[in-house]
Amino acid sequence: MVGSRSPRRTTTLTALAVTCLLVVVLHIWMDPLPFLLPSAWTADAEVPVRAVPGRTGGQVPGFMILDNVWIVDRTFYIPERLDGVSAHMISSDPFKVEIGSMGDPSTADIRLDGLTLLFNEAGFHFMWHYYHFVTEDLLGGLAALAATPRAHRRNLISSNAESDPLPARLAIPWEPGWRDRWGMNNVVVKAMFGANVIDSDQWTTMTAGNKTVFLPQVLIVDRWASQNHNKLAQDWNKMALPVYAQAKPKGFFDPARQKVFKSLGIAKPSDPIPVIVYIDRQSTERRMSQESQYALLALGESMQARGVIRWKHVILEDLTPEQQIEIVSDASVLLGIHGNGMTHLVWMPEGSTVIELFPYDSFIRDYQCVAEVLGFNYFAIQNDSVLLREEWSRHIGELNPKTLHNGTEIPLHVPFLEDILSIIL
């Protein structure tokens, strides 16, 4: 009931208070916020990688970086067999992998120099969804690139690596349905890669007549290769979790984020006042109780009136894709009920906080793992308590997802949220 102070809430706040005390003691030599972050207390174990000849690092199934690959009529030709790597770890059906070469690269009908990021998917229709496309295929691919040793990564990216350490192009050769109905995927791809995108129509025209394509370097992202050969991906039904778990430089996604901002004309934030962006879903079946909604809006407006924060109450359906990205680009805190709009967390500044609201006894890892790989603080709140990692990790997979889809109103004890905000801001 809104307004109550439950024993569970008291326990959670006590734990947070003790955490803050530790932060004060250790702040001289440690970044304090991870202690407040439930998802940072115990990270996913790093996924074992397989050695690949000619590589200074390893590879994760579904996110393979390969040299000197030929493509002819949906078949990948690689120059040599890879120890411990099966064809299905590189590419899932119906696409084939064969050992061999089509000859001297100079004889190729088409040569795509530089590193090509290739999304190897067709007919499964996951990529049409903003979350799956941006956080799994795109962020997952860039995480795989970032996890390669630094010296080798320099050889993979283009010559202007200091200013633009991204793949030379994005290829989506088989799946025409990757553009989501909200227009987000197309805006992101154009902003990040410009004209260096090969979609299925272009690929079909370009390779008509079984023309040969030679890729000196390619990063193949394959959903089902990951799902079928990585236990972490299988357990949580998250294809990118295995590469999220790999060691990688802090801020690895920032060049991609800044490229998008520059392309869209989004200025770097200069206001030192923290910004809270609240994504309102009250017009959908997944919404807060009206009592909680009124209390939350009153809290945000009150904190803004006192000069504590800038409060952005947004309904994403009323905004263009470009406006949606811009509105979270300076967010200190992204707050909202679990849903596709939370994907926008990828555009938040380094060191930000994600607060995701759930019904009682419900949790899905979609945004927790994205927040974690980007180094953000993350809180899953169920009314008047924070769901800690030690609690949700006992339930492999999704925890009671039906309550997120059956119209059940989601309560939020707003005084508890205010306590959380007072700690993190």
Secondary structure, DSSP 4 states (H G I P E B T S, - for coil): -TT---HHHHHHHHHHHHHHHHHHHHTTTS-SHHHH-GGGSSPPPPPP-EE-TT-SSEEBTTEEEEEEEEEETTEEEESSPPTT--HHHH--TTSEEEE---S-GGG-SEE--SEEEEE---SS--TTSHHIIIIIIIHHHHHHHHTS-HHHHHHHS-TTTTT--S-SEEE--S-GGGS-TTSHHHHHHHHHHTT-EE-HHHHHHHTTTT--EEEEEEEEE-HHHHHHH-HHHHHHT-TTHHHHTS---TTTTHHHHHHHHHHHTPPPP---S-EEEEE--TTSSS-B-HHHHHHHHHHHHHHHHTTS-EEEEE-GGGS-HHHHHHHHTT-SEEEEESSGGGGGGGGSPTT-EEEEE--TT-B--HHHHHHHHTT-EEEEEEBTEE--HHHHTTS-S-BSGGGGTS-PPBPB-HHHHHHHHHHH-
